[in-house]
Amino acid sequence: MAKPELSCKVVVRPLPEQTDAAKDQYAYAYTITITNTGDTAAQLIARQWWITDHRGQVQEVRGLGLVGHQPLLNPSESFEYSSWAQIATPMGTMRGSYICITHDAHWFEAEVPEFVLADPAALH
């Protein structure tokens, strides 16, 4: 039986041009590389995110596709995209999942482990 599996690598960077500390608005870009590590083709149909600021305020985001795409990934193929998020504190976290379907119509979720939204320079 086919085993669908996707892995994700995330890189975060601050967006100073979209950040206004006086208004409690901190913006971060993130680039995610999704790789099909399974043994069957899989298409990413939708995503859902939970974005949490340092005060515990949670934003939930759901939608079709990834920045306008619903990529079909064969085994070992990757798809990379960038997006951004804004929170009310200088640090927060993001986690989520992709809703996917295999070439033979089996649905599955691919988890995106929690990652930190913060300026790396501010963490040292």
Phi and psi in radians as a Rosetta constraint file:
Dihedral C 1 N 2 CA 2 C 2 CIRCULARHARMONIC -1.141 0.35
Dihedral N 2 CA 2 C 2 N 3 CIRCULARHARMONIC 2.550 0.35
Dihedral C 2 N 3 CA 3 C 3 CIRCULARHARMONIC -2.092 0.35
Dihedral N 3 CA 3 C 3 N 4 CIRCULARHARMONIC 1.763 0.35
Dihedral C 3 N 4 CA 4 C 4 CIRCULARHARMONIC -1.349 0.35
Dihedral N 4 CA 4 C 4 N 5 CIRCULARHARMONIC 2.412 0.35
Dihedral C 4 N 5 CA 5 C 5 CIRCULARHARMONIC -2.813 0.35
Dihedral N 5 CA 5 C 5 N 6 CIRCULARHARMONIC 2.347 0.35
Dihedral C 5 N 6 CA 6 C 6 CIRCULARHARMONIC -2.170 0.35
Dihedral N 6 CA 6 C 6 N 7 CIRCULARHARMONIC 2.523 0.35
Dihedral C 6 N 7 CA 7 C 7 CIRCULARHARMONIC -2.110 0.35
Dihedral N 7 CA 7 C 7 N 8 CIRCULARHARMONIC 2.677 0.35
Dihedral C 7 N 8 CA 8 C 8 CIRCULARHARMONIC -2.256 0.35
Dihedral N 8 CA 8 C 8 N 9 CIRCULARHARMONIC 2.447 0.35
Dihedral C 8 N 9 CA 9 C 9 CIRCULARHARMONIC -2.099 0.35
Dihedral N 9 CA 9 C 9 N 10 CIRCULARHARMONIC 2.295 0.35
Dihedral C 9 N 10 CA 10 C 10 CIRCULARHARMONIC -2.119 0.35
Dihedral N 10 CA 10 C 10 N 11 CIRCULARHARMONIC 2.371 0.35
Dihedral C 10 N 11 CA 11 C 11 CIRCULARHARMONIC -2.162 0.35
Dihedral N 11 CA 11 C 11 N 12 CIRCULARHARMONIC 2.251 0.35
Dihedral C 11 N 12 CA 12 C 12 CIRCULARHARMONIC -2.000 0.35
Dihedral N 12 CA 12 C 12 N 13 CIRCULARHARMONIC 2.488 0.35
Dihedral C 12 N 13 CA 13 C 13 CIRCULARHARMONIC -2.501 0.35
Dihedral N 13 CA 13 C 13 N 14 CIRCULARHARMONIC 2.550 0.35
Dihedral C 13 N 14 CA 14 C 14 CIRCULARHARMONIC -1.222 0.35
Dihedral N 14 CA 14 C 14 N 15 CIRCULARHARMONIC 2.670 0.35
Dihedral C 14 N 15 CA 15 C 15 CIRCULARHARMONIC -2.024 0.35
Dihedral N 15 CA 15 C 15 N 16 CIRCULARHARMONIC 1.464 0.35
Dihedral C 15 N 16 CA 16 C 16 CIRCULARHARMONIC -1.044 0.35
Dihedral N 16 CA 16 C 16 N 17 CIRCULARHARMONIC -0.552 0.35
Dihedral C 16 N 17 CA 17 C 17 CIRCULARHARMONIC -1.220 0.35
Dihedral N 17 CA 17 C 17 N 18 CIRCULARHARMONIC -0.298 0.35
Dihedral C 17 N 18 CA 18 C 18 CIRCULARHARMONIC -1.892 0.35
Dihedral N 18 CA 18 C 18 N 19 CIRCULARHARMONIC 0.087 0.35
Dihedral C 18 N 19 CA 19 C 19 CIRCULARHARMONIC -1.815 0.35
Dihedral N 19 CA 19 C 19 N 20 CIRCULARHARMONIC 2.379 0.35
Dihedral C 19 N 20 CA 20 C 20 CIRCULARHARMONIC -2.446 0.35
Dihedral N 20 CA 20 C 20 N 21 CIRCULARHARMONIC 1.653 0.35
Dihedral C 20 N 21 CA 21 C 21 CIRCULARHARMONIC -1.040 0.35
Dihedral N 21 CA 21 C 21 N 22 CIRCULARHARMONIC -0.580 0.35
Dihedral C 21 N 22 CA 22 C 22 CIRCULARHARMONIC -1.108 0.35
Dihedral N 22 CA 22 C 22 N 23 CIRCULARHARMONIC -0.429 0.35
Dihedral C 22 N 23 CA 23 C 23 CIRCULARHARMONIC -1.853 0.35
Dihedral N 23 CA 23 C 23 N 24 CIRCULARHARMONIC 0.210 0.35
Dihedral C 23 N 24 CA 24 C 24 CIRCULARHARMONIC 0.942 0.35
Dihedral N 24 CA 24 C 24 N 25 CIRCULARHARMONIC 0.845 0.35
Dihedral C 24 N 25 CA 25 C 25 CIRCULARHARMONIC -2.188 0.35
Dihedral N 25 CA 25 C 25 N 26 CIRCULARHARMONIC 1.971 0.35
Dihedral C 25 N 26 CA 26 C 26 CIRCULARHARMONIC -2.136 0.35
Dihedral N 26 CA 26 C 26 N 27 CIRCULARHARMONIC 2.145 0.35
Dihedral C 26 N 27 CA 27 C 27 CIRCULARHARMONIC -1.968 0.35
Dihedral N 27 CA 27 C 27 N 28 CIRCULARHARMONIC 2.482 0.35
Dihedral C 27 N 28 CA 28 C 28 CIRCULARHARMONIC -2.387 0.35
Dihedral N 28 CA 28 C 28 N 29 CIRCULARHARMONIC 2.350 0.35
Dihedral C 28 N 29 CA 29 C 29 CIRCULARHARMONIC -1.609 0.35
Dihedral N 29 CA 29 C 29 N 30 CIRCULARHARMONIC 2.591 0.35
Dihedral C 29 N 30 CA 30 C 30 CIRCULARHARMONIC -2.403 0.35
Dihedral N 30 CA 30 C 30 N 31 CIRCULARHARMONIC 2.458 0.35
Dihedral C 30 N 31 CA 31 C 31 CIRCULARHARMONIC -2.040 0.35
Dihedral N 31 CA 31 C 31 N 32 CIRCULARHARMONIC 2.202 0.35
Dihedral C 31 N 32 CA 32 C 32 CIRCULARHARMONIC -2.046 0.35
Dihedral N 32 CA 32 C 32 N 33 CIRCULARHARMONIC 2.265 0.35
Dihedral C 32 N 33 CA 33 C 33 CIRCULARHARMONIC -1.882 0.35
Dihedral N 33 CA 33 C 33 N 34 CIRCULARHARMONIC 2.074 0.35
Dihedral C 33 N 34 CA 34 C 34 CIRCULARHARMONIC -1.849 0.35
Dihedral N 34 CA 34 C 34 N 35 CIRCULARHARMONIC 2.204 0.35
Dihedral C 34 N 35 CA 35 C 35 CIRCULARHARMONIC -2.118 0.35
Dihedral N 35 CA 35 C 35 N 36 CIRCULARHARMONIC 2.330 0.35
Dihedral C 35 N 36 CA 36 C 36 CIRCULARHARMONIC -1.378 0.35
Dihedral N 36 CA 36 C 36 N 37 CIRCULARHARMONIC 1.825 0.35
Dihedral C 36 N 37 CA 37 C 37 CIRCULARHARMONIC -1.739 0.35
Dihedral N 37 CA 37 C 37 N 38 CIRCULARHARMONIC 0.117 0.35
Dihedral C 37 N 38 CA 38 C 38 CIRCULARHARMONIC -1.568 0.35
Dihedral N 38 CA 38 C 38 N 39 CIRCULARHARMONIC -2.932 0.35
Dihedral C 38 N 39 CA 39 C 39 CIRCULARHARMONIC -2.024 0.35
Dihedral N 39 CA 39 C 39 N 40 CIRCULARHARMONIC 0.351 0.35
Dihedral C 39 N 40 CA 40 C 40 CIRCULARHARMONIC -2.536 0.35
Dihedral N 40 CA 40 C 40 N 41 CIRCULARHARMONIC 2.674 0.35
Dihedral C 40 N 41 CA 41 C 41 CIRCULARHARMONIC -1.124 0.35
Dihedral N 41 CA 41 C 41 N 42 CIRCULARHARMONIC 2.544 0.35
Dihedral C 41 N 42 CA 42 C 42 CIRCULARHARMONIC -2.500 0.35
Dihedral N 42 CA 42 C 42 N 43 CIRCULARHARMONIC 2.457 0.35
Dihedral C 42 N 43 CA 43 C 43 CIRCULARHARMONIC -1.972 0.35
Dihedral N 43 CA 43 C 43 N 44 CIRCULARHARMONIC 2.306 0.35
Dihedral C 43 N 44 CA 44 C 44 CIRCULARHARMONIC -1.488 0.35
Dihedral N 44 CA 44 C 44 N 45 CIRCULARHARMONIC 2.095 0.35
Dihedral C 44 N 45 CA 45 C 45 CIRCULARHARMONIC -1.763 0.35
Dihedral N 45 CA 45 C 45 N 46 CIRCULARHARMONIC -0.736 0.35
Dihedral C 45 N 46 CA 46 C 46 CIRCULARHARMONIC -2.617 0.35
Dihedral N 46 CA 46 C 46 N 47 CIRCULARHARMONIC 2.960 0.35
Dihedral C 46 N 47 CA 47 C 47 CIRCULARHARMONIC -2.451 0.35
Dihedral N 47 CA 47 C 47 N 48 CIRCULARHARMONIC 2.757 0.35
Dihedral C 47 N 48 CA 48 C 48 CIRCULARHARMONIC -2.474 0.35
Dihedral N 48 CA 48 C 48 N 49 CIRCULARHARMONIC 2.436 0.35
Dihedral C 48 N 49 CA 49 C 49 CIRCULARHARMONIC -2.262 0.35
Dihedral N 49 CA 49 C 49 N 50 CIRCULARHARMONIC 2.591 0.35
Dihedral C 49 N 50 CA 50 C 50 CIRCULARHARMONIC -2.133 0.35
Dihedral N 50 CA 50 C 50 N 51 CIRCULARHARMONIC 2.005 0.35
Dihedral C 50 N 51 CA 51 C 51 CIRCULARHARMONIC -1.931 0.35
Dihedral N 51 CA 51 C 51 N 52 CIRCULARHARMONIC 2.086 0.35
Dihedral C 51 N 52 CA 52 C 52 CIRCULARHARMONIC -2.104 0.35
Dihedral N 52 CA 52 C 52 N 53 CIRCULARHARMONIC 2.231 0.35
Dihedral C 52 N 53 CA 53 C 53 CIRCULARHARMONIC -1.519 0.35
Dihedral N 53 CA 53 C 53 N 54 CIRCULARHARMONIC 3.095 0.35
Dihedral C 53 N 54 CA 54 C 54 CIRCULARHARMONIC -1.198 0.35
Dihedral N 54 CA 54 C 54 N 55 CIRCULARHARMONIC -0.259 0.35
Dihedral C 54 N 55 CA 55 C 55 CIRCULARHARMONIC -1.575 0.35
Dihedral N 55 CA 55 C 55 N 56 CIRCULARHARMONIC -0.067 0.35
Dihedral C 55 N 56 CA 56 C 56 CIRCULARHARMONIC 1.617 0.35
Dihedral N 56 CA 56 C 56 N 57 CIRCULARHARMONIC 0.060 0.35
Dihedral C 56 N 57 CA 57 C 57 CIRCULARHARMONIC -1.227 0.35
Dihedral N 57 CA 57 C 57 N 58 CIRCULARHARMONIC 2.205 0.35
Dihedral C 57 N 58 CA 58 C 58 CIRCULARHARMONIC -1.955 0.35
Dihedral N 58 CA 58 C 58 N 59 CIRCULARHARMONIC 2.311 0.35
Dihedral C 58 N 59 CA 59 C 59 CIRCULARHARMONIC -1.911 0.35
Dihedral N 59 CA 59 C 59 N 60 CIRCULARHARMONIC 2.298 0.35
Dihedral C 59 N 60 CA 60 C 60 CIRCULARHARMONIC -1.892 0.35
Dihedral N 60 CA 60 C 60 N 61 CIRCULARHARMONIC 2.285 0.35
Dihedral C 60 N 61 CA 61 C 61 CIRCULARHARMONIC -2.185 0.35
Dihedral N 61 CA 61 C 61 N 62 CIRCULARHARMONIC 2.233 0.35
Dihedral C 61 N 62 CA 62 C 62 CIRCULARHARMONIC -2.297 0.35
Dihedral N 62 CA 62 C 62 N 63 CIRCULARHARMONIC 2.615 0.35
Dihedral C 62 N 63 CA 63 C 63 CIRCULARHARMONIC 3.121 0.35
Dihedral N 63 CA 63 C 63 N 64 CIRCULARHARMONIC 2.916 0.35
Dihedral C 63 N 64 CA 64 C 64 CIRCULARHARMONIC -1.377 0.35
Dihedral N 64 CA 64 C 64 N 65 CIRCULARHARMONIC 2.501 0.35
Dihedral C 64 N 65 CA 65 C 65 CIRCULARHARMONIC 1.152 0.35
Dihedral N 65 CA 65 C 65 N 66 CIRCULARHARMONIC -3.097 0.35
Dihedral C 65 N 66 CA 66 C 66 CIRCULARHARMONIC -2.228 0.35
Dihedral N 66 CA 66 C 66 N 67 CIRCULARHARMONIC 1.924 0.35
Dihedral C 66 N 67 CA 67 C 67 CIRCULARHARMONIC 0.757 0.35
Dihedral N 67 CA 67 C 67 N 68 CIRCULARHARMONIC 0.836 0.35
Dihedral C 67 N 68 CA 68 C 68 CIRCULARHARMONIC 1.485 0.35
Dihedral N 68 CA 68 C 68 N 69 CIRCULARHARMONIC 0.074 0.35
Dihedral C 68 N 69 CA 69 C 69 CIRCULARHARMONIC -2.088 0.35
Dihedral N 69 CA 69 C 69 N 70 CIRCULARHARMONIC 2.655 0.35
Dihedral C 69 N 70 CA 70 C 70 CIRCULARHARMONIC -2.250 0.35
Dihedral N 70 CA 70 C 70 N 71 CIRCULARHARMONIC 1.297 0.35
Dihedral C 70 N 71 CA 71 C 71 CIRCULARHARMONIC -1.156 0.35
Dihedral N 71 CA 71 C 71 N 72 CIRCULARHARMONIC 2.477 0.35
Dihedral C 71 N 72 CA 72 C 72 CIRCULARHARMONIC -1.791 0.35
Dihedral N 72 CA 72 C 72 N 73 CIRCULARHARMONIC 2.071 0.35
Dihedral C 72 N 73 CA 73 C 73 CIRCULARHARMONIC -1.987 0.35
Dihedral N 73 CA 73 C 73 N 74 CIRCULARHARMONIC 2.122 0.35
Dihedral C 73 N 74 CA 74 C 74 CIRCULARHARMONIC -1.361 0.35
Dihedral N 74 CA 74 C 74 N 75 CIRCULARHARMONIC 2.860 0.35
Dihedral C 74 N 75 CA 75 C 75 CIRCULARHARMONIC -0.896 0.35
Dihedral N 75 CA 75 C 75 N 76 CIRCULARHARMONIC 2.330 0.35
Dihedral C 75 N 76 CA 76 C 76 CIRCULARHARMONIC 1.322 0.35
Dihedral N 76 CA 76 C 76 N 77 CIRCULARHARMONIC -0.040 0.35
Dihedral C 76 N 77 CA 77 C 77 CIRCULARHARMONIC -1.435 0.35
Dihedral N 77 CA 77 C 77 N 78 CIRCULARHARMONIC 2.700 0.35
Dihedral C 77 N 78 CA 78 C 78 CIRCULARHARMONIC -2.225 0.35
Dihedral N 78 CA 78 C 78 N 79 CIRCULARHARMONIC 2.759 0.35
Dihedral C 78 N 79 CA 79 C 79 CIRCULARHARMONIC -2.384 0.35
Dihedral N 79 CA 79 C 79 N 80 CIRCULARHARMONIC 2.313 0.35
Dihedral C 79 N 80 CA 80 C 80 CIRCULARHARMONIC -2.121 0.35
Dihedral N 80 CA 80 C 80 N 81 CIRCULARHARMONIC 2.423 0.35
Dihedral C 80 N 81 CA 81 C 81 CIRCULARHARMONIC -2.576 0.35
Dihedral N 81 CA 81 C 81 N 82 CIRCULARHARMONIC 2.798 0.35
Dihedral C 81 N 82 CA 82 C 82 CIRCULARHARMONIC -2.171 0.35
Dihedral N 82 CA 82 C 82 N 83 CIRCULARHARMONIC 2.558 0.35
Dihedral C 82 N 83 CA 83 C 83 CIRCULARHARMONIC -2.627 0.35
Dihedral N 83 CA 83 C 83 N 84 CIRCULARHARMONIC -2.932 0.35
Dihedral C 83 N 84 CA 84 C 84 CIRCULARHARMONIC -2.642 0.35
Dihedral N 84 CA 84 C 84 N 85 CIRCULARHARMONIC 2.859 0.35
Dihedral C 84 N 85 CA 85 C 85 CIRCULARHARMONIC -2.476 0.35
Dihedral N 85 CA 85 C 85 N 86 CIRCULARHARMONIC 2.687 0.35
Dihedral C 85 N 86 CA 86 C 86 CIRCULARHARMONIC -2.219 0.35
Dihedral N 86 CA 86 C 86 N 87 CIRCULARHARMONIC 2.346 0.35
Dihedral C 86 N 87 CA 87 C 87 CIRCULARHARMONIC -2.256 0.35
Dihedral N 87 CA 87 C 87 N 88 CIRCULARHARMONIC 2.979 0.35
Dihedral C 87 N 88 CA 88 C 88 CIRCULARHARMONIC -1.657 0.35
Dihedral N 88 CA 88 C 88 N 89 CIRCULARHARMONIC 0.050 0.35
Dihedral C 88 N 89 CA 89 C 89 CIRCULARHARMONIC -2.300 0.35
Dihedral N 89 CA 89 C 89 N 90 CIRCULARHARMONIC 2.799 0.35
Dihedral C 89 N 90 CA 90 C 90 CIRCULARHARMONIC -1.160 0.35
Dihedral N 90 CA 90 C 90 N 91 CIRCULARHARMONIC -0.274 0.35
Dihedral C 90 N 91 CA 91 C 91 CIRCULARHARMONIC -2.405 0.35
Dihedral N 91 CA 91 C 91 N 92 CIRCULARHARMONIC 2.585 0.35
Dihedral C 91 N 92 CA 92 C 92 CIRCULARHARMONIC -2.886 0.35
Dihedral N 92 CA 92 C 92 N 93 CIRCULARHARMONIC -2.949 0.35
Dihedral C 92 N 93 CA 93 C 93 CIRCULARHARMONIC -2.416 0.35
Dihedral N 93 CA 93 C 93 N 94 CIRCULARHARMONIC 2.838 0.35
Dihedral C 93 N 94 CA 94 C 94 CIRCULARHARMONIC -2.443 0.35
Dihedral N 94 CA 94 C 94 N 95 CIRCULARHARMONIC 2.462 0.35
Dihedral C 94 N 95 CA 95 C 95 CIRCULARHARMONIC -2.580 0.35
Dihedral N 95 CA 95 C 95 N 96 CIRCULARHARMONIC 2.826 0.35
Dihedral C 95 N 96 CA 96 C 96 CIRCULARHARMONIC -3.039 0.35
Dihedral N 96 CA 96 C 96 N 97 CIRCULARHARMONIC -2.894 0.35
Dihedral C 96 N 97 CA 97 C 97 CIRCULARHARMONIC -2.724 0.35
Dihedral N 97 CA 97 C 97 N 98 CIRCULARHARMONIC 2.732 0.35
Dihedral C 97 N 98 CA 98 C 98 CIRCULARHARMONIC -1.905 0.35
Dihedral N 98 CA 98 C 98 N 99 CIRCULARHARMONIC 2.359 0.35
Dihedral C 98 N 99 CA 99 C 99 CIRCULARHARMONIC -1.633 0.35
Dihedral N 99 CA 99 C 99 N 100 CIRCULARHARMONIC 2.165 0.35
Dihedral C 99 N 100 CA 100 C 100 CIRCULARHARMONIC -2.266 0.35
Dihedral N 100 CA 100 C 100 N 101 CIRCULARHARMONIC 2.873 0.35
Dihedral C 100 N 101 CA 101 C 101 CIRCULARHARMONIC -2.429 0.35
Dihedral N 101 CA 101 C 101 N 102 CIRCULARHARMONIC 2.435 0.35
Dihedral C 101 N 102 CA 102 C 102 CIRCULARHARMONIC -1.446 0.35
Dihedral N 102 CA 102 C 102 N 103 CIRCULARHARMONIC 2.964 0.35
Dihedral C 102 N 103 CA 103 C 103 CIRCULARHARMONIC -1.107 0.35
Dihedral N 103 CA 103 C 103 N 104 CIRCULARHARMONIC -0.373 0.35
Dihedral C 103 N 104 CA 104 C 104 CIRCULARHARMONIC -1.826 0.35
Dihedral N 104 CA 104 C 104 N 105 CIRCULARHARMONIC 0.453 0.35
Dihedral C 104 N 105 CA 105 C 105 CIRCULARHARMONIC 1.194 0.35
Dihedral N 105 CA 105 C 105 N 106 CIRCULARHARMONIC 0.610 0.35
Dihedral C 105 N 106 CA 106 C 106 CIRCULARHARMONIC -1.776 0.35
Dihedral N 106 CA 106 C 106 N 107 CIRCULARHARMONIC 2.177 0.35
Dihedral C 106 N 107 CA 107 C 107 CIRCULARHARMONIC -1.447 0.35
Dihedral N 107 CA 107 C 107 N 108 CIRCULARHARMONIC 2.543 0.35
Dihedral C 107 N 108 CA 108 C 108 CIRCULARHARMONIC -2.705 0.35
Dihedral N 108 CA 108 C 108 N 109 CIRCULARHARMONIC 2.823 0.35
Dihedral C 108 N 109 CA 109 C 109 CIRCULARHARMONIC -1.899 0.35
Dihedral N 109 CA 109 C 109 N 110 CIRCULARHARMONIC 2.406 0.35
Dihedral C 109 N 110 CA 110 C 110 CIRCULARHARMONIC -1.927 0.35
Dihedral N 110 CA 110 C 110 N 111 CIRCULARHARMONIC 2.008 0.35
Dihedral C 110 N 111 CA 111 C 111 CIRCULARHARMONIC -1.326 0.35
Dihedral N 111 CA 111 C 111 N 112 CIRCULARHARMONIC 2.478 0.35
Dihedral C 111 N 112 CA 112 C 112 CIRCULARHARMONIC -1.898 0.35
Dihedral N 112 CA 112 C 112 N 113 CIRCULARHARMONIC 1.918 0.35
Dihedral C 112 N 113 CA 113 C 113 CIRCULARHARMONIC -1.031 0.35
Dihedral N 113 CA 113 C 113 N 114 CIRCULARHARMONIC 2.681 0.35
Dihedral C 113 N 114 CA 114 C 114 CIRCULARHARMONIC -1.010 0.35
Dihedral N 114 CA 114 C 114 N 115 CIRCULARHARMONIC 2.405 0.35
Dihedral C 114 N 115 CA 115 C 115 CIRCULARHARMONIC -2.340 0.35
Dihedral N 115 CA 115 C 115 N 116 CIRCULARHARMONIC 2.788 0.35
Dihedral C 115 N 116 CA 116 C 116 CIRCULARHARMONIC -1.598 0.35
Dihedral N 116 CA 116 C 116 N 117 CIRCULARHARMONIC 2.383 0.35
Dihedral C 116 N 117 CA 117 C 117 CIRCULARHARMONIC -1.788 0.35
Dihedral N 117 CA 117 C 117 N 118 CIRCULARHARMONIC 1.855 0.35
Dihedral C 117 N 118 CA 118 C 118 CIRCULARHARMONIC -2.916 0.35
Dihedral N 118 CA 118 C 118 N 119 CIRCULARHARMONIC 2.756 0.35
Dihedral C 118 N 119 CA 119 C 119 CIRCULARHARMONIC -1.412 0.35
Dihedral N 119 CA 119 C 119 N 120 CIRCULARHARMONIC 2.046 0.35
Dihedral C 119 N 120 CA 120 C 120 CIRCULARHARMONIC -0.959 0.35
Dihedral N 120 CA 120 C 120 N 121 CIRCULARHARMONIC -0.559 0.35
Dihedral C 120 N 121 CA 121 C 121 CIRCULARHARMONIC -1.164 0.35
Dihedral N 121 CA 121 C 121 N 122 CIRCULARHARMONIC -0.506 0.35
Dihedral C 121 N 122 CA 122 C 122 CIRCULARHARMONIC -1.406 0.35
Dihedral N 122 CA 122 C 122 N 123 CIRCULARHARMONIC -0.227 0.35
Dihedral C 122 N 123 CA 123 C 123 CIRCULARHARMONIC -1.509 0.35
Dihedral N 123 CA 123 C 123 N 124 CIRCULARHARMONIC -0.157 0.35
